Amino acid sequence: MLEFLYKALASPRGIVLRTSDVERARQKLYAARREACDEALNALGLTPSPSAPETELWIVKKARPDAPT
C-alpha cells in the first residue's frame, strides 16, 4: 500500500486507486502512512471518488495554504 502513497506523492495531483472495497483500502492506506512515519505523506488526502465512490479511491495532494492559485 505504501507504493500507492509514494506514487501519488510523486504525481502532480495524485492518483486514482480502483478497488472493490474503498473503505477497506482507505483504512489500509491510513495504517501504511502511520507505520511509514514519513511526514511528507501527510500532504495526501484519501477520498472516495464523487463519480464512483464504491470502486475508486482518490489519493490526492492537499492544497497548501502558501501555494499560488
HTML snippet that shows the backbone in 3Dmol.js (N, CA, C, O; Angstrom):
<script src="https://3Dmol.org/build/3Dmol-min.js"></script>
<div id="view" style="width:600px;height:400px;position:relative"></div>
<script>
const pdb = `
ATOM      1  N   MET A   1       0.823  -1.199   0.000  1.00  0.00           N
ATOM      2  CA  MET A   1       0.000   0.000   0.000  1.00  0.00           C
ATOM      3  C   MET A   1       0.864   1.259   0.000  1.00  0.00           C
ATOM      4  O   MET A   1       0.477   2.293  -0.545  1.00  0.00           O
ATOM      5  N   LEU A   2       2.007   1.158   0.602  1.00  0.00           N
ATOM      6  CA  LEU A   2       2.891   2.312   0.679  1.00  0.00           C
ATOM      7  C   LEU A   2       3.311   2.790  -0.709  1.00  0.00           C
ATOM      8  O   LEU A   2       3.504   3.987  -0.927  1.00  0.00           O
ATOM      9  N   GLU A   3       3.449   1.860  -1.639  1.00  0.00           N
ATOM     10  CA  GLU A   3       3.835   2.241  -3.007  1.00  0.00           C
ATOM     11  C   GLU A   3       2.799   3.173  -3.640  1.00  0.00           C
ATOM     12  O   GLU A   3       3.161   4.075  -4.396  1.00  0.00           O
ATOM     13  N   PHE A   4       1.522   2.964  -3.339  1.00  0.00           N
ATOM     14  CA  PHE A   4       0.475   3.837  -3.881  1.00  0.00           C
ATOM     15  C   PHE A   4       0.596   5.245  -3.305  1.00  0.00           C
ATOM     16  O   PHE A   4       0.393   6.228  -4.017  1.00  0.00           O
ATOM     17  N   LEU A   5       0.921   5.343  -2.033  1.00  0.00           N
ATOM     18  CA  LEU A   5       1.081   6.652  -1.405  1.00  0.00           C
ATOM     19  C   LEU A   5       2.243   7.418  -2.032  1.00  0.00           C
ATOM     20  O   LEU A   5       2.122   8.606  -2.332  1.00  0.00           O
ATOM     21  N   TYR A   6       3.361   6.736  -2.226  1.00  0.00           N
ATOM     22  CA  TYR A   6       4.513   7.412  -2.814  1.00  0.00           C
ATOM     23  C   TYR A   6       4.290   7.736  -4.290  1.00  0.00           C
ATOM     24  O   TYR A   6       4.795   8.742  -4.788  1.00  0.00           O
ATOM     25  N   LYS A   7       3.544   6.895  -4.983  1.00  0.00           N
ATOM     26  CA  LYS A   7       3.208   7.185  -6.381  1.00  0.00           C
ATOM     27  C   LYS A   7       2.349   8.452  -6.450  1.00  0.00           C
ATOM     28  O   LYS A   7       2.565   9.303  -7.313  1.00  0.00           O
ATOM     29  N   ALA A   8       1.387   8.575  -5.554  1.00  0.00           N
ATOM     30  CA  ALA A   8       0.540   9.769  -5.505  1.00  0.00           C
ATOM     31  C   ALA A   8       1.363  11.002  -5.142  1.00  0.00           C
ATOM     32  O   ALA A   8       1.151  12.080  -5.698  1.00  0.00           O
ATOM     33  N   LEU A   9       2.285  10.844  -4.227  1.00  0.00           N
ATOM     34  CA  LEU A   9       3.126  11.956  -3.802  1.00  0.00           C
ATOM     35  C   LEU A   9       4.010  12.442  -4.950  1.00  0.00           C
ATOM     36  O   LEU A   9       4.285  13.637  -5.058  1.00  0.00           O
ATOM     37  N   ALA A  10       4.449  11.532  -5.796  1.00  0.00           N
ATOM     38  CA  ALA A  10       5.323  11.881  -6.920  1.00  0.00           C
ATOM     39  C   ALA A  10       4.567  12.466  -8.109  1.00  0.00           C
ATOM     40  O   ALA A  10       5.172  13.067  -8.997  1.00  0.00           O
ATOM     41  N   SER A  11       3.264  12.293  -8.128  1.00  0.00           N
ATOM     42  CA  SER A  11       2.474  12.796  -9.253  1.00  0.00           C
ATOM     43  C   SER A  11       2.093  14.264  -9.012  1.00  0.00           C
ATOM     44  O   SER A  11       2.157  14.750  -7.883  1.00  0.00           O
ATOM     45  N   PRO A  12       1.697  14.964 -10.086  1.00  0.00           N
ATOM     46  CA  PRO A  12       1.347  16.384  -9.916  1.00  0.00           C
ATOM     47  C   PRO A  12       0.161  16.629  -8.983  1.00  0.00           C
ATOM     48  O   PRO A  12       0.180  17.581  -8.203  1.00  0.00           O
ATOM     49  N   ARG A  13      -0.872  15.783  -9.051  1.00  0.00           N
ATOM     50  CA  ARG A  13      -2.075  15.997  -8.234  1.00  0.00           C
ATOM     51  C   ARG A  13      -2.457  14.817  -7.365  1.00  0.00           C
ATOM     52  O   ARG A  13      -3.091  14.996  -6.325  1.00  0.00           O
ATOM     53  N   GLY A  14      -2.089  13.624  -7.768  1.00  0.00           N
ATOM     54  CA  GLY A  14      -2.462  12.418  -7.049  1.00  0.00           C
ATOM     55  C   GLY A  14      -2.801  11.311  -8.024  1.00  0.00           C
ATOM     56  O   GLY A  14      -2.544  11.421  -9.223  1.00  0.00           O
ATOM     57  N   ILE A  15      -3.385  10.232  -7.496  1.00  0.00           N
ATOM     58  CA  ILE A  15      -3.728   9.088  -8.332  1.00  0.00           C
ATOM     59  C   ILE A  15      -5.126   8.577  -7.983  1.00  0.00           C
ATOM     60  O   ILE A  15      -5.689   8.922  -6.945  1.00  0.00           O
ATOM     61  N   VAL A  16      -5.663   7.758  -8.864  1.00  0.00           N
ATOM     62  CA  VAL A  16      -6.930   7.076  -8.626  1.00  0.00           C
ATOM     63  C   VAL A  16      -6.606   5.600  -8.398  1.00  0.00           C
ATOM     64  O   VAL A  16      -5.936   4.965  -9.212  1.00  0.00           O
ATOM     65  N   LEU A  17      -7.087   5.075  -7.289  1.00  0.00           N
ATOM     66  CA  LEU A  17      -6.895   3.667  -6.967  1.00  0.00           C
ATOM     67  C   LEU A  17      -8.236   2.961  -7.145  1.00  0.00           C
ATOM     68  O   LEU A  17      -9.208   3.269  -6.454  1.00  0.00           O
ATOM     69  N   ARG A  18      -8.278   2.020  -8.069  1.00  0.00           N
ATOM     70  CA  ARG A  18      -9.509   1.242  -8.279  1.00  0.00           C
ATOM     71  C   ARG A  18      -9.482   0.028  -7.357  1.00  0.00           C
ATOM     72  O   ARG A  18      -8.478  -0.679  -7.270  1.00  0.00           O
ATOM     73  N   THR A  19     -10.593  -0.201  -6.675  1.00  0.00           N
ATOM     74  CA  THR A  19     -10.658  -1.260  -5.681  1.00  0.00           C
ATOM     75  C   THR A  19     -12.095  -1.767  -5.550  1.00  0.00           C
ATOM     76  O   THR A  19     -13.041  -1.070  -5.918  1.00  0.00           O
ATOM     77  N   SER A  20     -12.247  -2.952  -5.036  1.00  0.00           N
ATOM     78  CA  SER A  20     -13.596  -3.487  -4.825  1.00  0.00           C
ATOM     79  C   SER A  20     -14.157  -3.062  -3.466  1.00  0.00           C
ATOM     80  O   SER A  20     -15.353  -3.213  -3.214  1.00  0.00           O
ATOM     81  N   ASP A  21     -13.296  -2.533  -2.593  1.00  0.00           N
ATOM     82  CA  ASP A  21     -13.729  -2.100  -1.263  1.00  0.00           C
ATOM     83  C   ASP A  21     -12.989  -0.820  -0.891  1.00  0.00           C
ATOM     84  O   ASP A  21     -11.887  -0.864  -0.343  1.00  0.00           O
ATOM     85  N   VAL A  22     -13.597   0.301  -1.191  1.00  0.00           N
ATOM     86  CA  VAL A  22     -12.962   1.605  -0.992  1.00  0.00           C
ATOM     87  C   VAL A  22     -12.606   1.840   0.474  1.00  0.00           C
ATOM     88  O   VAL A  22     -11.493   2.272   0.775  1.00  0.00           O
ATOM     89  N   GLU A  23     -13.522   1.566   1.376  1.00  0.00           N
ATOM     90  CA  GLU A  23     -13.265   1.844   2.795  1.00  0.00           C
ATOM     91  C   GLU A  23     -12.131   0.982   3.341  1.00  0.00           C
ATOM     92  O   GLU A  23     -11.307   1.460   4.121  1.00  0.00           O
ATOM     93  N   ARG A  24     -12.086  -0.260   2.942  1.00  0.00           N
ATOM     94  CA  ARG A  24     -11.007  -1.154   3.400  1.00  0.00           C
ATOM     95  C   ARG A  24      -9.661  -0.668   2.869  1.00  0.00           C
ATOM     96  O   ARG A  24      -8.674  -0.649   3.605  1.00  0.00           O
ATOM     97  N   ALA A  25      -9.615  -0.274   1.597  1.00  0.00           N
ATOM     98  CA  ALA A  25      -8.376   0.241   1.014  1.00  0.00           C
ATOM     99  C   ALA A  25      -7.941   1.512   1.734  1.00  0.00           C
ATOM    100  O   ALA A  25      -6.755   1.708   2.001  1.00  0.00           O
ATOM    101  N   ARG A  26      -8.893   2.361   2.041  1.00  0.00           N
ATOM    102  CA  ARG A  26      -8.586   3.609   2.741  1.00  0.00           C
ATOM    103  C   ARG A  26      -7.983   3.336   4.118  1.00  0.00           C
ATOM    104  O   ARG A  26      -6.997   3.963   4.504  1.00  0.00           O
ATOM    105  N   GLN A  27      -8.568   2.418   4.841  1.00  0.00           N
ATOM    106  CA  GLN A  27      -8.035   2.085   6.166  1.00  0.00           C
ATOM    107  C   GLN A  27      -6.626   1.498   6.081  1.00  0.00           C
ATOM    108  O   GLN A  27      -5.776   1.795   6.921  1.00  0.00           O
ATOM    109  N   LYS A  28      -6.379   0.667   5.068  1.00  0.00           N
ATOM    110  CA  LYS A  28      -5.035   0.094   4.896  1.00  0.00           C
ATOM    111  C   LYS A  28      -4.022   1.184   4.540  1.00  0.00           C
ATOM    112  O   LYS A  28      -2.881   1.153   5.001  1.00  0.00           O
ATOM    113  N   LEU A  29      -4.442   2.135   3.726  1.00  0.00           N
ATOM    114  CA  LEU A  29      -3.543   3.228   3.369  1.00  0.00           C
ATOM    115  C   LEU A  29      -3.240   4.119   4.573  1.00  0.00           C
ATOM    116  O   LEU A  29      -2.101   4.551   4.750  1.00  0.00           O
ATOM    117  N   TYR A  30      -4.248   4.396   5.399  1.00  0.00           N
ATOM    118  CA  TYR A  30      -4.008   5.172   6.616  1.00  0.00           C
ATOM    119  C   TYR A  30      -3.012   4.444   7.523  1.00  0.00           C
ATOM    120  O   TYR A  30      -2.109   5.068   8.081  1.00  0.00           O
ATOM    121  N   ALA A  31      -3.173   3.146   7.667  1.00  0.00           N
ATOM    122  CA  ALA A  31      -2.264   2.358   8.507  1.00  0.00           C
ATOM    123  C   ALA A  31      -0.845   2.378   7.934  1.00  0.00           C
ATOM    124  O   ALA A  31       0.124   2.534   8.677  1.00  0.00           O
ATOM    125  N   ALA A  32      -0.724   2.222   6.626  1.00  0.00           N
ATOM    126  CA  ALA A  32       0.593   2.248   5.989  1.00  0.00           C
ATOM    127  C   ALA A  32       1.256   3.608   6.183  1.00  0.00           C
ATOM    128  O   ALA A  32       2.462   3.687   6.418  1.00  0.00           O
ATOM    129  N   ARG A  33       0.466   4.680   6.085  1.00  0.00           N
ATOM    130  CA  ARG A  33       1.016   6.023   6.277  1.00  0.00           C
ATOM    131  C   ARG A  33       1.522   6.204   7.706  1.00  0.00           C
ATOM    132  O   ARG A  33       2.595   6.766   7.927  1.00  0.00           O
ATOM    133  N   ARG A  34       0.742   5.724   8.672  1.00  0.00           N
ATOM    134  CA  ARG A  34       1.166   5.816  10.085  1.00  0.00           C
ATOM    135  C   ARG A  34       2.461   5.045  10.313  1.00  0.00           C
ATOM    136  O   ARG A  34       3.386   5.553  10.947  1.00  0.00           O
ATOM    137  N   GLU A  35       2.526   3.827   9.801  1.00  0.00           N
ATOM    138  CA  GLU A  35       3.696   2.973  10.020  1.00  0.00           C
ATOM    139  C   GLU A  35       4.945   3.509   9.329  1.00  0.00           C
ATOM    140  O   GLU A  35       6.058   3.278   9.801  1.00  0.00           O
ATOM    141  N   ALA A  36       4.774   4.223   8.217  1.00  0.00           N
ATOM    142  CA  ALA A  36       5.916   4.745   7.472  1.00  0.00           C
ATOM    143  C   ALA A  36       6.620   5.864   8.232  1.00  0.00           C
ATOM    144  O   ALA A  36       7.818   6.079   8.047  1.00  0.00           O
ATOM    145  N   CYS A  37       5.891   6.576   9.083  1.00  0.00           N
ATOM    146  CA  CYS A  37       6.459   7.694   9.854  1.00  0.00           C
ATOM    147  C   CYS A  37       7.170   8.694   8.941  1.00  0.00           C
ATOM    148  O   CYS A  37       8.243   9.195   9.278  1.00  0.00           O
ATOM    149  N   ASP A  38       6.572   8.980   7.792  1.00  0.00           N
ATOM    150  CA  ASP A  38       7.135   9.924   6.838  1.00  0.00           C
ATOM    151  C   ASP A  38       6.197  11.131   6.783  1.00  0.00           C
ATOM    152  O   ASP A  38       5.077  11.034   6.281  1.00  0.00           O
ATOM    153  N   GLU A  39       6.661  12.258   7.299  1.00  0.00           N
ATOM    154  CA  GLU A  39       5.845  13.476   7.348  1.00  0.00           C
ATOM    155  C   GLU A  39       5.366  13.915   5.967  1.00  0.00           C
ATOM    156  O   GLU A  39       4.303  14.526   5.857  1.00  0.00           O
ATOM    157  N   ALA A  40       6.115  13.621   4.926  1.00  0.00           N
ATOM    158  CA  ALA A  40       5.733  14.023   3.564  1.00  0.00           C
ATOM    159  C   ALA A  40       4.406  13.404   3.156  1.00  0.00           C
ATOM    160  O   ALA A  40       3.667  13.996   2.369  1.00  0.00           O
ATOM    161  N   LEU A  41       4.092  12.229   3.672  1.00  0.00           N
ATOM    162  CA  LEU A  41       2.852  11.539   3.316  1.00  0.00           C
ATOM    163  C   LEU A  41       1.619  12.234   3.893  1.00  0.00           C
ATOM    164  O   LEU A  41       0.501  11.978   3.448  1.00  0.00           O
ATOM    165  N   ASN A  42       1.814  13.107   4.875  1.00  0.00           N
ATOM    166  CA  ASN A  42       0.684  13.848   5.447  1.00  0.00           C
ATOM    167  C   ASN A  42       0.113  14.865   4.464  1.00  0.00           C
ATOM    168  O   ASN A  42      -0.950  15.434   4.709  1.00  0.00           O
ATOM    169  N   ALA A  43       0.809  15.095   3.360  1.00  0.00           N
ATOM    170  CA  ALA A  43       0.330  16.023   2.334  1.00  0.00           C
ATOM    171  C   ALA A  43      -0.743  15.377   1.459  1.00  0.00           C
ATOM    172  O   ALA A  43      -1.288  16.027   0.567  1.00  0.00           O
ATOM    173  N   LEU A  44      -1.048  14.107   1.707  1.00  0.00           N
ATOM    174  CA  LEU A  44      -2.021  13.383   0.893  1.00  0.00           C
ATOM    175  C   LEU A  44      -3.349  13.213   1.606  1.00  0.00           C
ATOM    176  O   LEU A  44      -3.401  12.951   2.807  1.00  0.00           O
ATOM    177  N   GLY A  45      -4.410  13.365   0.849  1.00  0.00           N
ATOM    178  CA  GLY A  45      -5.745  13.088   1.346  1.00  0.00           C
ATOM    179  C   GLY A  45      -6.299  11.844   0.657  1.00  0.00           C
ATOM    180  O   GLY A  45      -5.969  11.566  -0.496  1.00  0.00           O
ATOM    181  N   LEU A  46      -7.132  11.109   1.361  1.00  0.00           N
ATOM    182  CA  LEU A  46      -7.744   9.893   0.827  1.00  0.00           C
ATOM    183  C   LEU A  46      -9.250  10.095   0.800  1.00  0.00           C
ATOM    184  O   LEU A  46      -9.881  10.231   1.848  1.00  0.00           O
ATOM    185  N   THR A  47      -9.820  10.115  -0.385  1.00  0.00           N
ATOM    186  CA  THR A  47     -11.246  10.391  -0.503  1.00  0.00           C
ATOM    187  C   THR A  47     -11.887   9.533  -1.590  1.00  0.00           C
ATOM    188  O   THR A  47     -11.295   9.332  -2.651  1.00  0.00           O
ATOM    189  N   PRO A  48     -13.085   9.029  -1.334  1.00  0.00           N
ATOM    190  CA  PRO A  48     -13.789   8.288  -2.386  1.00  0.00           C
ATOM    191  C   PRO A  48     -14.110   9.215  -3.559  1.00  0.00           C
ATOM    192  O   PRO A  48     -14.401  10.396  -3.367  1.00  0.00           O
ATOM    193  N   SER A  49     -14.055   8.681  -4.744  1.00  0.00           N
ATOM    194  CA  SER A  49     -14.386   9.442  -5.942  1.00  0.00           C
ATOM    195  C   SER A  49     -15.848   9.864  -5.898  1.00  0.00           C
ATOM    196  O   SER A  49     -16.707   9.055  -5.545  1.00  0.00           O
ATOM    197  N   PRO A  50     -16.151  11.112  -6.248  1.00  0.00           N
ATOM    198  CA  PRO A  50     -17.557  11.540  -6.274  1.00  0.00           C
ATOM    199  C   PRO A  50     -18.359  10.818  -7.363  1.00  0.00           C
ATOM    200  O   PRO A  50     -19.565  10.620  -7.214  1.00  0.00           O
ATOM    201  N   SER A  51     -17.701  10.429  -8.444  1.00  0.00           N
ATOM    202  CA  SER A  51     -18.416   9.783  -9.549  1.00  0.00           C
ATOM    203  C   SER A  51     -18.471   8.265  -9.438  1.00  0.00           C
ATOM    204  O   SER A  51     -19.335   7.636 -10.048  1.00  0.00           O
ATOM    205  N   ALA A  52     -17.562   7.665  -8.669  1.00  0.00           N
ATOM    206  CA  ALA A  52     -17.545   6.204  -8.497  1.00  0.00           C
ATOM    207  C   ALA A  52     -17.110   5.863  -7.068  1.00  0.00           C
ATOM    208  O   ALA A  52     -16.065   5.242  -6.876  1.00  0.00           O
ATOM    209  N   PRO A  53     -17.894   6.261  -6.072  1.00  0.00           N
ATOM    210  CA  PRO A  53     -17.473   6.133  -4.674  1.00  0.00           C
ATOM    211  C   PRO A  53     -17.323   4.691  -4.170  1.00  0.00           C
ATOM    212  O   PRO A  53     -16.702   4.462  -3.132  1.00  0.00           O
ATOM    213  N   GLU A  54     -17.873   3.746  -4.882  1.00  0.00           N
ATOM    214  CA  GLU A  54     -17.770   2.360  -4.423  1.00  0.00           C
ATOM    215  C   GLU A  54     -16.620   1.595  -5.061  1.00  0.00           C
ATOM    216  O   GLU A  54     -16.318   0.476  -4.646  1.00  0.00           O
ATOM    217  N   THR A  55     -15.970   2.190  -6.074  1.00  0.00           N
ATOM    218  CA  THR A  55     -14.898   1.473  -6.766  1.00  0.00           C
ATOM    219  C   THR A  55     -13.618   2.286  -6.950  1.00  0.00           C
ATOM    220  O   THR A  55     -12.606   1.733  -7.382  1.00  0.00           O
ATOM    221  N   GLU A  56     -13.634   3.580  -6.634  1.00  0.00           N
ATOM    222  CA  GLU A  56     -12.444   4.395  -6.818  1.00  0.00           C
ATOM    223  C   GLU A  56     -12.133   5.214  -5.573  1.00  0.00           C
ATOM    224  O   GLU A  56     -13.002   5.877  -5.006  1.00  0.00           O
ATOM    225  N   LEU A  57     -10.887   5.152  -5.170  1.00  0.00           N
ATOM    226  CA  LEU A  57     -10.386   5.950  -4.058  1.00  0.00           C
ATOM    227  C   LEU A  57      -9.357   6.918  -4.627  1.00  0.00           C
ATOM    228  O   LEU A  57      -8.407   6.503  -5.290  1.00  0.00           O
ATOM    229  N   TRP A  58      -9.545   8.183  -4.372  1.00  0.00           N
ATOM    230  CA  TRP A  58      -8.597   9.187  -4.825  1.00  0.00           C
ATOM    231  C   TRP A  58      -7.561   9.422  -3.739  1.00  0.00           C
ATOM    232  O   TRP A  58      -7.902   9.666  -2.581  1.00  0.00           O
ATOM    233  N   ILE A  59      -6.302   9.348  -4.121  1.00  0.00           N
ATOM    234  CA  ILE A  59      -5.195   9.707  -3.238  1.00  0.00           C
ATOM    235  C   ILE A  59      -4.649  11.001  -3.824  1.00  0.00           C
ATOM    236  O   ILE A  59      -3.926  10.986  -4.820  1.00  0.00           O
ATOM    237  N   VAL A  60      -4.997  12.111  -3.203  1.00  0.00           N
ATOM    238  CA  VAL A  60      -4.712  13.426  -3.780  1.00  0.00           C
ATOM    239  C   VAL A  60      -3.860  14.279  -2.851  1.00  0.00           C
ATOM    240  O   VAL A  60      -3.859  14.118  -1.630  1.00  0.00           O
ATOM    241  N   LYS A  61      -3.142  15.186  -3.482  1.00  0.00           N
ATOM    242  CA  LYS A  61      -2.363  16.143  -2.695  1.00  0.00           C
ATOM    243  C   LYS A  61      -3.308  17.190  -2.145  1.00  0.00           C
ATOM    244  O   LYS A  61      -4.152  17.720  -2.867  1.00  0.00           O
ATOM    245  N   LYS A  62      -3.162  17.482  -0.879  1.00  0.00           N
ATOM    246  CA  LYS A  62      -3.967  18.520  -0.238  1.00  0.00           C
ATOM    247  C   LYS A  62      -3.468  19.884  -0.701  1.00  0.00           C
ATOM    248  O   LYS A  62      -2.286  20.057  -0.997  1.00  0.00           O
ATOM    249  N   ALA A  63      -4.367  20.836  -0.758  1.00  0.00           N
ATOM    250  CA  ALA A  63      -3.983  22.201  -1.129  1.00  0.00           C
ATOM    251  C   ALA A  63      -3.126  22.796  -0.023  1.00  0.00           C
ATOM    252  O   ALA A  63      -3.449  22.685   1.159  1.00  0.00           O
ATOM    253  N   ARG A  64      -2.038  23.423  -0.419  1.00  0.00           N
ATOM    254  CA  ARG A  64      -1.187  24.098   0.549  1.00  0.00           C
ATOM    255  C   ARG A  64      -1.631  25.542   0.669  1.00  0.00           C
ATOM    256  O   ARG A  64      -1.892  26.186  -0.347  1.00  0.00           O
ATOM    257  N   PRO A  65      -1.726  26.072   1.886  1.00  0.00           N
ATOM    258  CA  PRO A  65      -2.167  27.458   2.058  1.00  0.00           C
ATOM    259  C   PRO A  65      -1.230  28.466   1.406  1.00  0.00           C
ATOM    260  O   PRO A  65      -1.668  29.559   1.046  1.00  0.00           O
ATOM    261  N   ASP A  66       0.044  28.130   1.245  1.00  0.00           N
ATOM    262  CA  ASP A  66       1.021  29.066   0.665  1.00  0.00           C
ATOM    263  C   ASP A  66       1.168  28.878  -0.841  1.00  0.00           C
ATOM    264  O   ASP A  66       1.975  29.566  -1.467  1.00  0.00           O
ATOM    265  N   ALA A  67       0.406  27.961  -1.435  1.00  0.00           N
ATOM    266  CA  ALA A  67       0.522  27.709  -2.870  1.00  0.00           C
ATOM    267  C   ALA A  67      -0.209  28.789  -3.665  1.00  0.00           C
ATOM    268  O   ALA A  67      -1.294  29.219  -3.277  1.00  0.00           O
ATOM    269  N   PRO A  68       0.380  29.223  -4.769  1.00  0.00           N
ATOM    270  CA  PRO A  68      -0.305  30.215  -5.606  1.00  0.00           C
ATOM    271  C   PRO A  68      -1.515  29.602  -6.297  1.00  0.00           C
ATOM    272  O   PRO A  68      -1.516  28.410  -6.607  1.00  0.00           O
ATOM    273  N   THR A  69      -2.537  30.400  -6.539  1.00  0.00           N
ATOM    274  CA  THR A  69      -3.749  29.884  -7.193  1.00  0.00           C
ATOM    275  C   THR A  69      -3.876  30.397  -8.597  1.00  0.00           C
ATOM    276  O   THR A  69      -4.836  30.062  -9.291  1.00  0.00           O
TER     277      THR A  69
END
`;
const viewer = $3Dmol.createViewer("view");
viewer.addModel(pdb, "pdb");
viewer.setStyle({}, {cartoon: {color: "spectrum"}});
viewer.zoomTo();
viewer.render();
</script>
